[in-house]
Amino acid sequence: MTMQYKKRLIYFLLITAILKIIISGIFELGNDEVYYYTYALQPDWNHFDHPPMVGIFMQITSLNLKWLNEISLRLGSVIGCTISTFFIFNIGKIISSEKNGWFAAIIYNVSVYTGFIAGLFILPDSPQMPFWTASLYIMCRLICKDETTKTANWLLLGIAIGLAALSKVHGLYLWVGFGLFIIIKRIKWLMNWRLYAAVLITLLILLPIVYWNVQNDFITYKFHSERVAHHHILLNSFIHELAGEFAYQNPIIFILLLVSVVYLFRRGNMFSSVTTTWLLCMSLPMIFLFWGISLFNETLPHWSGPAFIPLFFIAAKYLEIESDKKIYPAYIKYAGFLVGFVLLVSVFLIKFAPFNLGSQKEENYGEYCPTLDLSGWKTFGNEFNNLVKADIQSGKMPSNVVILANKWFPAGHIEFYVARKANLQLIAIGKLEDVHKFAWLNKKRYQLHEGDDAYCIVPSNVPTNVNEVYGRYFSTIEKPIVYNQIRGGKVVRFFYVYRLKNCKQVPDGILP
């Protein structure tokens, strides 16, 4: 690597890492992030929604939850993005040039999905990305460096893909795409025993997921299968998927990828045919798969996010050809400006905007406003803690009082920002599909008894009919205490705190 690109890459990654750490401290944890915090709070071989890797990352970066804040929990994402970028650079260097690696690395970081959704916020995608890009790097060496007789490379590939799948199970697509490439271009590799050893290692790494599901009646797969169980065409879902991919890849980058792929099919000589086939096998089938699923089921655009990574190298090659000696071509500049602008606007909306972007009706004030997921909970947690202390001191509530919740959202925020601060236990009631991981947390926590009192917290942006949900279980539900979330001098959300008095019927257990 020339000093020019080496220095630029190191400086770029250092600056972006520092900025992300600062942003991590500005934004409170989002509803998905506080939910996945429960994976670290109660480690397990697998969890209701996803495998355990995101929880493991949180445990490591928070020093096993001893250093617990937004920065410590998100630190794994920032580190993972940095590691992934180095893999991206080196792949580009091998298949084309250091300049290709540089462009691909920048594209990776200004893409909303890889640079921020997986590279800033702590989600299952966050730990998956370093393992996904490591897998691509090892494949690249096998293909372009002809290292197929090096057993270590194959074993490392099996480990990397296994750990990617231990983050999100669709990491197994790495074997599907690579297998398709082998059939098309390297059929003789099917005679190489190292290939099967690598696949076996991946399967061994996934045994904890299988074990947990056997213990829990394969509940993970039943849950996910219900998410893809429709049989009629949903055109709106398909449009939402395409629009989501356009936004999640960064609109400028999405256009660049589209232009580059069209250029590739027209010119056909950007890379060797082997490299081109590999990049397309690792990308297009997965994209087309989720397009097909979206025609019949609601999908989320980040599901297909990893499939776009191989296309970054095609875009980088296009920039190499078209941008001559420019270090920052126009596409990259505009994509970076767009990301910077969106971040600045987001900081204003989340921290200072004197309005919410959701419902203005009192009964669901703030519903559908995304900025409320990332603000207001820390202040409310302090206010609620003061209320609990006063209630216990005055005898209004007992010292063993608990908080009840019937949905995983906002239970995640209540767990992290409210119950933890007040040193109270949160107990979930209701259906498994509504509370998810909290059903397993219940098994390790205090069990509600007749005569007990409890709190119920309802943010106005997640409206709940408290009498309907809790009325059958308690003799009295007191009038709520209302706390205002103030932002920019205006009220943007209400928090309703209900005292539930004298449990007369213990809710049924959620798990057998």
C-alpha positions as CSV (number, residue, x, y, z in Angstrom):
1,M,0.0,0.0,0.0
2,T,1.5,3.4,-1.0
3,M,1.9,5.9,1.8
4,Q,-0.6,8.1,0.1
5,Y,-3.5,5.7,0.5
6,K,-2.2,4.2,3.7
7,K,-2.1,7.6,5.4
8,R,-5.4,8.7,3.9
9,L,-7.2,5.5,5.0
10,I,-5.8,5.7,8.6
11,Y,-6.7,9.4,9.0
12,F,-10.1,8.8,7.5
13,L,-10.9,5.9,9.8
14,L,-9.5,7.8,12.8
15,I,-11.6,10.9,12.1
16,T,-14.8,8.9,11.4
17,A,-14.3,6.7,14.5
18,I,-14.0,9.8,16.7
19,L,-17.0,11.4,15.1
20,K,-19.1,8.3,15.7
21,I,-18.1,8.0,19.3
22,I,-19.2,11.7,19.8
23,I,-22.5,10.9,18.1
24,S,-22.9,7.8,20.2
25,G,-22.8,10.0,23.3
26,I,-25.3,12.5,21.8
27,F,-28.1,10.1,20.8
28,E,-29.8,7.9,23.4
29,L,-30.2,4.3,22.4
30,G,-32.9,3.5,19.9
31,N,-35.7,1.0,20.6
32,D,-33.9,-1.9,18.8
33,E,-30.6,-1.1,20.6
34,V,-32.1,-1.1,24.1
35,Y,-33.9,-4.3,23.2
36,Y,-30.7,-6.0,22.2
37,Y,-29.1,-4.8,25.4
38,T,-31.2,-7.6,27.0
39,Y,-29.1,-10.1,25.1
40,A,-26.1,-8.9,27.2
41,L,-28.2,-8.6,30.3
42,Q,-29.2,-12.3,30.1
43,P,-26.7,-14.2,27.8
44,D,-27.9,-17.4,26.2
45,W,-26.9,-19.8,23.4
46,N,-29.5,-18.1,21.2
47,H,-32.4,-15.6,21.6
48,F,-35.9,-15.4,20.4
49,D,-35.2,-13.1,17.5
50,H,-31.5,-13.5,16.7
51,P,-28.3,-15.4,17.6
52,P,-26.2,-14.1,20.5
53,M,-23.3,-12.3,18.9
54,V,-24.7,-8.7,19.3
55,G,-25.1,-9.4,23.1
56,I,-21.5,-10.8,23.2
57,F,-20.2,-7.6,21.6
58,M,-22.0,-5.5,24.1
59,Q,-20.7,-7.5,27.0
60,I,-17.1,-7.1,25.7
61,T,-17.2,-3.4,25.0
62,S,-19.1,-2.6,28.2
63,L,-16.7,-4.7,30.3
64,N,-19.4,-7.1,31.1
65,L,-21.9,-4.3,31.7
66,K,-19.6,-2.6,34.3
67,W,-19.1,0.4,32.1
68,L,-22.6,0.9,30.8
69,N,-23.7,3.8,28.6
70,E,-24.5,4.6,25.0
71,I,-20.8,4.9,24.0
72,S,-19.7,1.6,25.6
73,L,-22.6,-0.3,24.0
74,R,-22.1,1.2,20.6
75,L,-18.3,0.9,20.6
76,G,-18.4,-2.5,19.1
77,S,-20.1,-1.2,16.1
78,V,-17.5,1.6,15.6
79,I,-14.6,-0.9,16.0
80,G,-16.4,-3.4,13.7
81,C,-16.8,-0.8,11.0
82,T,-13.1,0.1,11.2
83,I,-12.0,-3.6,10.9
84,S,-14.5,-4.1,8.0
85,T,-13.1,-1.1,6.2
86,F,-9.6,-2.6,6.3
87,F,-10.9,-5.9,4.8
88,I,-12.7,-3.9,2.1
89,F,-9.5,-2.0,1.2
90,N,-7.5,-5.1,0.9
91,I,-10.1,-6.9,-1.2
92,G,-10.1,-3.9,-3.6
93,K,-6.3,-4.0,-3.6
94,I,-6.2,-7.7,-4.6
95,I,-8.8,-7.6,-7.3
96,S,-7.8,-4.3,-8.9
97,S,-5.6,-1.7,-7.2
98,E,-5.0,0.3,-4.0
99,K,-7.1,3.0,-5.5
100,N,-10.0,0.6,-5.9
101,G,-9.6,-0.4,-2.3
102,W,-9.6,3.3,-1.3
103,F,-12.7,4.1,-3.2
104,A,-14.5,0.9,-1.9
105,A,-13.5,1.8,1.6
106,I,-15.0,5.3,1.4
107,I,-18.1,3.9,-0.2
108,Y,-18.5,1.4,2.6
109,N,-18.4,4.3,5.2
110,V,-20.7,6.7,3.4
111,S,-23.3,4.0,2.8
112,V,-26.0,4.5,5.4
113,Y,-26.3,0.7,6.0
114,T,-22.7,-0.3,6.4
115,G,-21.4,3.0,7.7
116,F,-24.1,3.9,10.2
117,I,-26.9,1.3,10.7
118,A,-24.3,-1.4,11.2
119,G,-21.3,0.9,11.8
120,L,-22.6,3.2,14.5
121,F,-25.8,1.8,16.1
122,I,-25.5,-1.5,17.9
123,L,-27.7,-4.1,16.1
124,P,-27.1,-7.7,15.0
125,D,-25.8,-6.4,11.7
126,S,-22.9,-4.7,13.6
127,P,-20.9,-7.8,14.6
128,Q,-21.9,-9.5,11.4
129,M,-20.1,-7.0,9.2
130,P,-16.5,-7.7,10.2
131,F,-17.1,-11.4,9.8
132,W,-18.9,-10.9,6.5
133,T,-16.2,-8.8,5.1
134,A,-13.5,-11.1,6.5
135,S,-15.3,-14.0,4.7
136,L,-15.2,-12.0,1.4
137,Y,-11.5,-11.3,2.0
138,I,-10.6,-14.9,2.5
139,M,-12.6,-15.9,-0.6
140,C,-10.8,-13.3,-2.5
141,R,-7.4,-14.8,-1.5
142,L,-8.6,-18.3,-2.5
143,I,-9.7,-17.0,-5.9
144,C,-7.2,-14.4,-6.9
145,K,-4.1,-15.7,-5.0
146,D,-4.8,-19.3,-5.8
147,E,-4.4,-20.3,-2.1
148,T,-6.7,-23.3,-2.3
149,T,-4.1,-25.7,-1.0
150,K,-3.6,-23.7,2.2
151,T,-5.8,-25.5,4.8
152,A,-5.7,-22.5,7.2
153,N,-7.5,-20.3,4.7
154,W,-10.4,-22.7,4.3
155,L,-10.7,-23.3,8.0
156,L,-10.7,-19.5,8.6
157,L,-13.4,-19.1,6.0
158,G,-15.5,-21.7,7.8
159,I,-15.0,-19.8,11.1
160,A,-15.7,-16.4,9.6
161,I,-19.0,-17.5,7.9
162,G,-20.0,-19.4,11.1
163,L,-19.5,-16.2,13.2
164,A,-21.3,-14.1,10.6
165,A,-24.3,-16.5,10.9
166,L,-23.9,-16.4,14.7
167,S,-24.7,-12.7,14.3
168,K,-27.6,-13.1,11.9
169,V,-28.5,-16.5,10.4
170,H,-28.7,-15.1,6.9
171,G,-24.9,-15.0,7.1
172,L,-25.2,-18.5,5.7
173,Y,-25.9,-16.9,2.3
174,L,-22.1,-16.5,2.1
175,W,-21.9,-20.2,1.5
176,V,-24.8,-20.1,-1.0
177,G,-23.1,-17.3,-3.1
178,F,-19.7,-18.9,-2.9
179,G,-21.1,-22.3,-3.8
180,L,-22.8,-20.8,-6.8
181,F,-19.5,-19.3,-7.9
182,I,-17.7,-22.6,-7.4
183,I,-20.2,-24.4,-9.6
184,I,-19.9,-21.8,-12.3
185,K,-16.2,-21.1,-12.3
186,R,-14.3,-23.5,-10.0
187,I,-16.1,-26.8,-10.3
188,K,-12.9,-28.7,-9.5
189,W,-12.9,-27.2,-6.0
190,L,-15.7,-29.6,-5.2
191,M,-13.0,-32.3,-5.1
192,N,-11.1,-30.4,-2.4
193,W,-11.7,-31.9,1.0
194,R,-10.8,-28.5,2.6
195,L,-14.1,-27.0,1.2
196,Y,-16.1,-29.6,3.2
197,A,-14.0,-29.1,6.3
198,A,-14.8,-25.4,6.2
199,V,-18.6,-26.1,5.8
200,L,-18.4,-28.5,8.7
201,I,-16.7,-25.9,10.9
202,T,-19.5,-23.4,10.1
203,L,-22.1,-26.0,11.1
204,L,-20.3,-26.8,14.3
205,I,-20.3,-23.1,15.2
206,L,-24.0,-23.0,14.7
207,L,-24.7,-25.9,17.1
208,P,-25.6,-23.4,20.0
209,I,-28.4,-22.0,17.9
210,V,-29.7,-25.5,17.2
211,Y,-29.3,-26.6,20.8
212,W,-31.3,-23.6,22.1
213,N,-34.1,-24.1,19.5
214,V,-34.4,-27.8,20.5
215,Q,-34.7,-26.7,24.1
216,N,-37.3,-24.1,23.1
217,D,-39.3,-26.1,20.5
218,F,-37.7,-24.3,17.5
219,I,-39.5,-21.1,18.5
220,T,-37.0,-18.9,16.5
221,Y,-37.9,-20.5,13.2
222,K,-41.6,-20.5,14.0
223,F,-41.4,-16.8,14.7
224,H,-39.5,-15.9,11.5
225,S,-41.6,-18.2,9.3
226,E,-44.7,-16.3,10.4
227,R,-43.1,-13.2,9.1
228,V,-42.9,-14.7,5.6
229,A,-46.1,-16.6,5.4
230,H,-48.3,-14.6,3.0
231,H,-49.2,-15.9,-0.4
232,H,-50.6,-12.9,-2.3
233,I,-48.7,-10.2,-4.1
234,L,-48.0,-7.1,-2.0
235,L,-46.9,-4.4,-4.5
236,N,-46.6,-1.8,-1.8
237,S,-44.2,-4.0,0.1
238,F,-42.0,-4.4,-3.0
239,I,-42.0,-0.6,-3.5
240,H,-41.1,-0.1,0.1
241,E,-38.2,-2.5,-0.2
242,L,-36.8,-0.7,-3.2
243,A,-37.3,2.7,-1.6
244,G,-35.7,1.5,1.6
245,E,-32.7,0.1,-0.3
246,F,-32.3,3.4,-2.1
247,A,-32.3,5.3,1.2
248,Y,-30.2,2.7,3.2
249,Q,-27.4,2.6,0.7
250,N,-27.4,6.4,0.5
251,P,-29.2,7.7,-2.5
252,I,-26.0,8.9,-4.2
253,I,-24.3,5.6,-3.6
254,F,-27.3,3.7,-4.8
255,I,-27.3,5.6,-8.1
256,L,-23.5,5.0,-8.3
257,L,-24.0,1.3,-7.9
258,L,-26.7,1.2,-10.5
259,V,-24.6,3.1,-13.0
260,S,-21.6,1.0,-12.3
261,V,-23.4,-2.3,-12.8
262,V,-24.9,-1.1,-16.0
263,Y,-21.5,0.0,-17.1
264,L,-20.1,-3.5,-16.2
265,F,-22.7,-5.3,-18.3
266,R,-22.1,-3.0,-21.2
267,R,-18.3,-3.1,-21.1
268,G,-17.7,-6.5,-19.5
269,N,-14.0,-6.0,-19.0
270,M,-13.7,-4.2,-15.7
271,F,-12.3,-7.2,-14.0
272,S,-11.4,-10.7,-15.0
273,S,-14.4,-12.9,-15.7
274,V,-13.6,-15.0,-12.6
275,T,-13.6,-11.9,-10.3
276,T,-16.8,-10.5,-12.0
277,T,-18.6,-13.7,-11.5
278,W,-17.6,-14.0,-7.9
279,L,-18.7,-10.4,-7.1
280,L,-22.1,-10.9,-8.8
281,C,-22.7,-14.3,-7.2
282,M,-22.0,-12.8,-3.7
283,S,-24.5,-10.0,-4.4
284,L,-27.3,-10.2,-7.0
285,P,-28.9,-13.5,-6.0
286,M,-29.4,-12.2,-2.4
287,I,-30.8,-8.9,-3.6
288,F,-33.2,-10.7,-6.0
289,L,-34.2,-13.1,-3.2
290,F,-35.3,-10.3,-0.9
291,W,-37.1,-8.6,-3.8
292,G,-39.0,-11.8,-4.4
293,I,-39.8,-12.1,-0.7
294,S,-41.0,-8.5,-0.6
295,L,-43.6,-9.2,-3.3
296,F,-45.4,-11.5,-0.9
297,N,-44.4,-10.3,2.6
298,E,-43.4,-7.1,4.4
299,T,-39.6,-6.9,4.5
300,L,-37.0,-4.5,6.1
301,P,-34.5,-3.0,3.7
302,H,-31.5,-3.7,5.9
303,W,-32.0,-7.4,5.5
304,S,-30.5,-7.2,2.0
305,G,-27.8,-4.7,3.1
306,P,-24.8,-7.1,3.1
307,A,-25.6,-8.1,-0.5
308,F,-24.6,-4.6,-1.8
309,I,-21.1,-4.8,-0.4
310,P,-19.6,-6.7,-3.4
311,L,-21.1,-4.1,-5.7
312,F,-18.9,-1.5,-3.9
313,F,-15.9,-2.9,-5.8
314,I,-17.6,-2.5,-9.1
315,A,-18.5,1.1,-8.2
316,A,-14.9,1.7,-7.1
317,K,-13.6,0.3,-10.4
318,Y,-16.0,2.6,-12.3
319,L,-14.7,5.5,-10.4
320,E,-11.1,4.4,-11.1
321,I,-11.9,4.5,-14.8
322,E,-14.0,7.6,-14.9
323,S,-12.4,9.9,-12.3
324,D,-8.8,9.7,-13.5
325,K,-6.5,11.0,-10.7
326,K,-9.2,12.3,-8.3
327,I,-8.9,11.1,-4.7
328,Y,-12.5,12.1,-4.0
329,P,-14.7,11.8,-7.1
330,A,-18.0,13.7,-7.3
331,Y,-20.1,10.7,-6.3
332,I,-18.2,10.3,-3.1
333,K,-18.1,14.0,-2.3
334,Y,-21.9,14.3,-2.8
335,A,-22.6,11.1,-0.8
336,G,-20.4,12.4,2.0
337,F,-22.1,15.8,2.0
338,L,-25.5,14.1,2.1
339,V,-24.5,12.0,5.1
340,G,-23.1,15.0,6.9
341,F,-26.2,17.0,6.2
342,V,-28.5,14.3,7.4
343,L,-26.5,13.8,10.6
344,L,-26.6,17.6,11.4
345,V,-30.3,17.7,10.8
346,S,-30.8,14.6,12.9
347,V,-28.8,16.1,15.8
348,F,-31.1,19.2,15.7
349,L,-34.3,17.2,15.4
350,I,-33.4,14.8,18.2
351,K,-31.8,17.2,20.6
352,F,-33.4,20.6,20.0
353,A,-36.5,20.5,17.8
354,P,-39.4,22.1,19.6
355,F,-41.8,19.7,17.9
356,N,-42.3,16.1,17.1
357,L,-42.8,14.7,13.6
358,G,-45.6,12.3,14.6
359,S,-49.2,12.5,15.7
360,Q,-50.4,15.8,17.3
361,K,-53.4,14.2,18.9
362,E,-53.3,14.0,22.7
363,E,-54.3,10.3,22.9
364,N,-51.2,9.3,20.9
365,Y,-49.1,12.4,20.9
366,G,-45.8,11.8,19.1
367,E,-46.7,8.4,17.6
368,Y,-44.6,7.6,14.5
369,C,-42.0,10.3,15.3
370,P,-38.6,8.6,15.0
371,T,-36.7,11.2,16.9
372,L,-38.5,10.2,20.2
373,D,-36.8,6.8,20.0
374,L,-33.5,8.5,20.6
375,S,-34.3,11.1,23.2
376,G,-36.2,11.9,26.4
377,W,-35.8,8.6,28.2
378,K,-32.7,9.5,30.3
379,T,-34.4,12.6,31.8
380,F,-37.6,10.7,32.4
381,G,-35.6,7.9,34.1
382,N,-34.3,10.4,36.6
383,E,-37.8,11.9,37.2
384,F,-39.3,8.4,37.7
385,N,-36.5,7.5,40.1
386,N,-37.4,10.5,42.3
387,L,-41.1,9.4,42.2
388,V,-40.3,5.9,43.3
389,K,-38.1,7.1,46.2
390,A,-40.9,9.5,47.4
391,D,-43.6,6.8,47.0
392,I,-41.7,4.2,49.0
393,Q,-40.8,6.8,51.7
394,S,-44.4,7.9,52.0
395,G,-45.7,4.3,52.0
396,K,-47.7,4.8,48.7
397,M,-45.8,1.9,47.2
398,P,-43.9,-1.0,48.8
399,S,-40.1,-1.4,48.5
400,N,-40.5,-4.5,46.3
401,V,-42.7,-2.8,43.8
402,V,-42.1,-3.8,40.1
403,I,-42.8,-2.3,36.7
404,L,-45.1,-4.1,34.3
405,A,-44.9,-4.0,30.5
406,N,-46.8,-5.8,27.8
407,K,-44.7,-4.9,24.7
408,W,-41.0,-5.3,23.9
409,F,-41.2,-1.7,22.8
410,P,-41.2,0.4,25.0
411,A,-40.1,-2.3,27.5
412,G,-36.5,-2.0,26.2
413,H,-36.3,1.7,27.0
414,I,-38.0,1.2,30.3
415,E,-35.5,-1.6,31.2
416,F,-32.4,0.4,30.3
417,Y,-33.2,4.0,31.3
418,V,-35.9,3.6,33.9
419,A,-36.0,0.3,35.8
420,R,-32.2,0.2,36.0
421,K,-32.0,3.7,37.3
422,A,-34.7,3.1,40.0
423,N,-33.3,-0.4,40.8
424,L,-36.6,-2.0,40.1
425,Q,-37.4,-5.2,38.2
426,L,-39.4,-5.1,35.0
427,I,-41.9,-7.9,34.5
428,A,-43.5,-8.6,31.1
429,I,-47.0,-9.9,30.7
430,G,-49.0,-10.8,27.6
431,K,-48.2,-12.7,24.5
432,L,-44.8,-14.1,23.5
433,E,-44.9,-12.4,20.1
434,D,-45.4,-9.0,21.9
435,V,-42.7,-9.3,24.6
436,H,-40.0,-11.5,22.9
437,K,-36.8,-11.8,25.0
438,F,-38.5,-10.4,28.1
439,A,-40.4,-13.7,28.5
440,W,-37.0,-15.3,29.3
441,L,-36.0,-12.4,31.6
442,N,-39.2,-13.1,33.5
443,K,-37.9,-16.6,34.5
444,K,-35.0,-15.0,36.4
445,R,-37.0,-12.3,38.1
446,Y,-39.5,-11.7,40.9
447,Q,-42.9,-13.3,40.3
448,L,-45.9,-11.2,40.9
449,H,-48.1,-12.3,43.8
450,E,-51.6,-11.5,44.9
451,G,-51.7,-8.3,46.9
452,D,-48.6,-6.8,45.1
453,D,-48.5,-3.3,43.7
454,A,-46.8,-2.3,40.4
455,Y,-46.1,0.6,38.2
456,C,-47.1,0.9,34.5
457,I,-45.4,3.4,32.2
458,V,-47.0,4.5,29.0
459,P,-45.3,7.0,26.7
460,S,-47.8,8.9,24.6
461,N,-46.2,7.8,21.4
462,V,-46.9,4.2,22.2
463,P,-50.5,4.4,23.4
464,T,-51.9,1.6,25.6
465,N,-55.3,1.1,27.1
466,V,-54.1,0.5,30.6
467,N,-57.5,-0.6,32.0
468,E,-58.0,-3.1,29.2
469,V,-54.5,-4.6,29.7
470,Y,-54.1,-4.5,33.4
471,G,-57.6,-4.0,34.8
472,R,-58.4,-7.7,35.3
473,Y,-55.2,-8.1,37.4
474,F,-55.5,-5.2,39.9
475,S,-58.2,-3.9,42.1
476,T,-57.4,-0.3,41.5
477,I,-55.6,1.7,38.8
478,E,-54.9,5.2,40.0
479,K,-55.0,8.3,37.9
480,P,-51.7,8.6,36.0
481,I,-49.0,11.1,36.9
482,V,-48.0,12.9,33.8
483,Y,-44.4,13.9,32.9
484,N,-43.7,16.1,30.0
485,Q,-40.7,15.6,27.6
486,I,-39.5,19.1,26.9
487,R,-37.4,19.8,23.9
488,G,-36.6,23.3,22.5
489,G,-38.9,24.7,25.2
490,K,-42.0,22.8,24.0
491,V,-43.7,19.6,25.0
492,V,-43.0,16.8,22.5
493,R,-44.2,13.8,24.4
494,F,-46.0,12.8,27.6
495,F,-45.0,9.9,29.9
496,Y,-47.9,8.5,31.9
497,V,-47.1,6.7,35.2
498,Y,-49.8,4.5,36.6
499,R,-49.9,3.0,40.1
500,L,-51.5,-0.4,39.9
501,K,-52.7,-1.4,43.4
502,N,-53.5,-4.8,44.9
503,C,-52.9,-7.6,42.4
504,K,-56.1,-9.7,42.5
505,Q,-55.2,-12.2,39.8
506,V,-51.6,-13.2,38.8
507,P,-51.1,-13.0,35.1
508,D,-50.4,-16.3,33.3
509,G,-46.8,-17.2,32.6
510,I,-45.7,-16.5,29.0
511,L,-43.4,-19.5,28.6
512,P,-44.3,-23.1,29.5
